[in-house]
Amino acid sequence: SAPTSAVQWLPQTDDAVTDRKNYLVTGTSDSENPNNNFLSLYSVNLPKFKPTIDVAEEARAPPKENADQKKHSIKLEKRLAHPGDVNRLAYMPQESQIVATKSDLGTVNLFRLDATESSAPFSVLKALTESGFGLNWSTTDNGHIVSSGVDGHIAVWDALNRPNSPTTLITDFKTSVNVDTWLLPRMSNSTLSSQE
């Protein structure tokens, strides 16, 4: 695989005390065939560490190296075929098994990480036609997502309930805009180019 274009740690862990398994999702391309793009899910076992160190205690009796505590690994769990390059990705705060990707085709693709490897995106949000890097989920409104393109267009979707068209589409900007979650409450109440 080629270097990843987008990376995000997922909030869930299997068991932070014993297995220390965390999950990482990336967007990658096959270096031998750049047209093969993937959303990849990795499990990552991190070594244990003490969050605080008592310097006096460490000086009196340095701990013995425990080989088991030094083990770490990264394992590819699954790869989901992705249409186009993955410019940005973000998990939904209310349900981290749902991941949105912003593609170089302008679309926003929604994937379920618990789907089988042969699964396609369960939804494709269309309204933006230009590549871009703006993509953020609302932390307060379940399923609301905002995205932007290099042409300055911004779209907000209620992605789980109304995926066929954005609730808001703004075309006032003529240059690339990088959107953030603070826009979502303002835009959902906005009358600017509303599609409702």
Disulfide bonds with the S-S distance in Angstrom:
none
